[in-house]
């Protein structure tokens, strides 16, 4: 009887050790798999992930806009139709632009909410704007988001020569956008840069808020990931 009881205890101990080892191996495997799935941005990819379809309240299927046209989606109609987790975003900031910090903060909030993978490139002065845009393009992003109206002129110089790169301008627009440049604007934040005449209400400092930029980033990215590019989206 004693020997039989001892055998039972030994068997139970072996089972417990085996189960613990299996659990440890499983945990290690999951940790390794999680690490290996991290996107290090080292290589470009064929297409960006899309979370869902674009609702008719954003743009009716039979109302496709012409290039450079302005559309006005219903408020928050882009909710749920934005980017999927892991979407690569490069945020272009301009340290010499006093409105850029607020706009960039709004873009960061949007990216965090969506689970996007975000990197930032800064232009410290006007002389560094083109270099910053080039640096952003070298990062293999799904979308480059400009959070500064001061960058409009530099973007107008660069973007038409790089149609394979998607750009989204927050609170500003290009005078003559190409198919790869989308803009999201609102009241007081719709400047076309210094090369063209702008109405007085196109560049109002108080209009450049983080909350407005967050909505603009959401609406603009929703359009881009669904192939609706080269237009202006009014989110007022």
JOQUI-V639806 format. One record per residue. RES is the residue in one small letter. PSI is psi in whole degrees, -180 to 180 (* if undefined). OMEGA is omega in radians with two decimals (none if undefined). BURIAL is + if it has 24 or more other C-alpha atoms within 12 Angstrom, else -. Layout:
RES;PSI;OMEGA;BURIAL
RES;PSI;OMEGA;BURIAL
//
This chain:
x;-44;-3.13;-
x;-43;-3.14;-
x;-40;3.14;-
x;-43;3.12;-
x;-39;3.12;-
x;-41;3.11;-
x;-41;3.12;-
x;-45;-3.13;-
x;-41;3.14;-
x;-39;-3.14;-
x;-42;3.12;-
x;-38;-3.14;-
x;-43;3.13;-
x;-40;3.14;-
x;-43;-3.14;-
x;-42;3.14;-
x;-42;3.14;-
x;-42;3.13;-
x;-41;3.13;-
x;-41;3.13;-
x;-42;3.12;-
x;-42;3.12;-
x;-42;-3.13;-
x;-42;3.13;-
x;-42;3.12;-
x;-44;3.13;-
x;-42;3.13;-
x;-40;3.12;-
x;-42;3.13;-
x;-40;3.11;-
x;-42;3.14;-
x;-42;3.13;-
x;-40;3.12;-
x;-41;3.14;-
x;-40;-3.08;-
x;-18;-3.11;-
x;-5;3.14;-
x;132;-3.13;-
x;114;-3.13;-
x;6;3.08;-
x;18;-3.03;-
x;-22;-3.12;-
x;150;3.06;-
x;163;3.08;-
x;163;-3.00;-
x;-38;-3.09;-
x;156;3.13;-
x;148;3.11;+
x;144;3.13;+
x;135;-3.04;+
x;-38;-3.08;-
x;-175;-3.11;-
x;163;3.13;+
x;123;-3.06;+
x;157;3.14;-
x;-25;3.11;-
x;-21;3.06;-
x;-50;3.08;+
x;122;3.13;+
x;142;-3.10;-
x;-29;-3.12;-
x;17;-3.09;-
x;40;-3.13;-
x;128;-3.08;-
x;156;3.04;-
x;162;3.13;-
x;137;3.11;-
x;6;3.12;+
x;161;3.09;+
x;131;3.06;+
x;155;3.13;+
x;90;-3.14;+
x;159;3.02;+
x;144;-3.08;-
x;129;3.09;-
x;19;3.10;+
x;-14;3.13;+
x;-7;-3.13;+
x;129;-3.14;+
x;-4;-3.12;-
x;27;-3.06;+
x;-155;-3.05;+
x;159;3.06;+
x;161;3.12;+
x;140;-3.14;-
x;-3;3.11;+
x;132;-3.07;+
x;123;-3.13;+
x;131;2.95;+
x;126;-3.14;+
x;118;3.08;+
x;121;3.11;+
x;158;3.12;+
x;109;-3.10;+
x;-24;-3.11;+
x;1;3.13;-
x;115;-3.08;+
x;-17;3.13;-
x;-13;-3.01;+
x;-36;-3.08;+
x;-44;-3.14;+
x;-43;3.13;+
x;-42;3.14;+
x;-37;3.11;+
x;-42;3.11;+
x;-40;3.11;+
x;-40;3.11;+
x;-41;3.09;+
x;-46;3.12;+
x;-47;-3.12;+
x;-40;3.12;+
x;-43;-3.14;+
x;-36;-3.10;+
x;-12;-3.06;+
x;26;3.12;-
x;156;3.06;+
x;117;-2.96;+
x;134;2.97;+
x;153;-3.09;+
x;140;3.04;+
x;132;-3.05;+
x;140;2.97;+
x;115;-3.06;+
x;-23;-3.11;-
x;167;3.10;-
x;-33;-3.13;+
x;-17;-3.07;-
x;3;-3.04;-
x;-49;-3.12;+
x;-40;3.11;+
x;-39;3.12;+
x;-41;3.10;+
x;-42;3.10;+
x;-41;3.10;+
x;-41;3.12;-
x;-41;-3.13;+
x;-27;-3.13;+
x;-5;-3.03;-
x;3;3.09;+
x;44;-3.13;+
x;158;2.95;+
x;-31;-3.09;+
x;135;3.04;+
x;122;-3.07;+
x;121;3.09;+
x;122;3.14;+
x;49;3.14;+
x;122;3.04;+
x;-21;3.13;+
x;-18;-3.09;+
x;-2;-3.04;+
x;-48;-3.09;+
x;-43;3.13;+
x;-40;3.11;+
x;-37;3.11;+
x;-31;3.12;+
x;-33;-2.93;-
x;-43;-2.88;+
x;-35;-3.10;+
x;-20;3.13;-
x;1;-3.10;-
x;67;-3.06;-
x;-13;3.11;-
x;-6;3.12;-
x;132;3.11;+
x;130;-3.14;+
x;146;3.03;+
x;121;3.10;+
x;130;-3.14;+
x;119;3.11;+
x;20;-3.14;+
x;168;3.13;+
x;159;3.10;+
x;149;3.08;+
x;-39;3.14;+
x;81;-3.08;+
x;145;3.00;+
x;177;-3.01;+
x;-16;-3.11;+
x;6;-3.10;+
x;115;3.11;+
x;148;3.14;+
x;146;3.04;+
x;116;-3.04;+
x;170;3.08;+
x;176;-3.08;+
x;124;3.13;+
x;-5;-3.10;+
x;78;-3.12;+
x;27;-3.08;+
x;148;3.07;+
x;16;3.12;+
x;-175;-3.03;+
x;-7;-3.07;-
x;-10;3.14;-
x;163;3.10;-
x;133;3.13;-
x;143;3.01;-
x;158;-3.07;-
x;-30;-3.09;-
x;14;-3.13;-
x;-13;-3.06;+
x;80;-3.10;+
x;117;-3.01;-
x;-44;-3.09;-
x;-14;-3.12;-
x;-18;-3.07;+
x;82;-3.12;+
x;158;3.13;+
x;-39;-3.12;+
x;-40;3.10;+
x;-40;3.13;+
x;-36;3.12;+
x;-43;3.11;+
x;-40;-3.13;+
x;-40;3.11;+
x;-41;3.13;+
x;-47;-3.12;+
x;-44;-3.11;+
x;-44;3.14;+
x;-37;3.10;+
x;-41;3.12;+
x;-46;-3.07;+
x;-48;-3.07;+
x;-17;3.09;+
x;16;3.03;+
x;11;-3.13;+
x;84;-3.01;+
x;169;3.12;+
x;19;-3.11;+
x;176;3.06;+
x;131;-3.12;+
x;118;3.13;+
x;114;-3.09;+
x;20;-3.12;+
x;*;none;+
//
